[in-house]
Amino acid sequence: MPPPRSDFDRELKLLEMELKRLEADYNQFFAGRLPRLPWDQRARVDAMMKRFDRMHIQNTGDRFR
């Protein structure tokens, strides 16, 4: 069962921010500004994605997001 609506929206926004940060880190790595791949950031995003994947989300719009 998904958390209450406000918590769910907050977690989705946090996931979106983390994905943007991960994209920026990868862009910096491929541009040569970061010395190594952002593995820790990727692991954090993977864990969040797995948590959402296991959650039952009835609202189709939220599921699409």
PyMOL commands that set and color helices and strands:
alter all, ss='L'
color gray80, all
select helices_A, chain A and resi 5-31+39-54+60-64
alter helices_A, ss='H'
color red, helices_A
deselect
rebuild
show_as cartoon
